Amino acid sequence: MDQLLANAVDQVITSRHSVRAYLDKPVCPEILKDILTVASRAPSGTNTQPWKVYVVQGKKRAELIRQVCDAQLQMFEKPSLAEHHQETFAYYPEQWISPFIDRRRENGWGLYGLLNIQKGEKEKMARQQLRNYELFDAPVGLFFTVNKAMGIGSKMDIAMMIQNVMLAAKARGLDTCPQAAWNHFHKIVSNTLHFPEDEELICGMALGYADPNDIVNTFITPRVPAEEFTVYVD
């Protein structure tokens, strides 16, 4: 095995993390095309390649951010409006169990603690949540869809493609943040980006150059050791 190659691949994978603050620096169109071309080598069942990617920048990005942020702010004021903004599939379980709920809480309070957001500070929490819909100031938003006719396996296929996007971006000095938060606003995203009626939103993603001076980008989530999730069967 080529150890240099292995080290390079490992470095890209282990250095990737969700970045939540970006520089005001454009991304070269050729680099975007290269990333998506490389990412398209992801496997898919019977090579269906069920993914579609909407690259959002400039005026359309600003329009989408404005519409979704307005909707989110209205929901803060009137929570009952949430019934008008539903994701097309359940990303999270209806009933959480351990150890998953414990990891979720550790993640949330770890981030909030870094940002000096204390329990009960609803306005600060709401403001941080709104940052999702500002794409954390990233210059590029990516929105991934699959055809509604496809089965659950296509979500696994596009997930592997999305991972490829993040790794290809990291290898080129760019950072990302995958965002299922956008799924609740499927209707707004769909209308603004003109999805065909037979497509559903799988997730959004912020992409750009990380701001090295923003404290939020020092937040690195832990991982359980391989021994904890691996079962060797002889």
Buried (B, 14 or more C-beta within 10 A) or exposed (E): EEEEEEEEEEEBEEEBBBBBBBBEEEBEEEBBEBBBEBBBEBEBEEEBBBBBBBBBBEEBBEEBBEBBBEBBEBBBEEEEEEEEBEBBEEEEEEEEEEEEEEBEEEBEEBBBEEBEBEEEEEEBBEEBEBBBBBBBBBBBBBBBBBBEEBEEEBBEBBBBBBBBBBBBBBBBEBBBBBBBBBBBBBBBBBEBBEBEEEBBBBBBBBBBBBBEEBEBBEBEEEEEEEEEEEEEEE
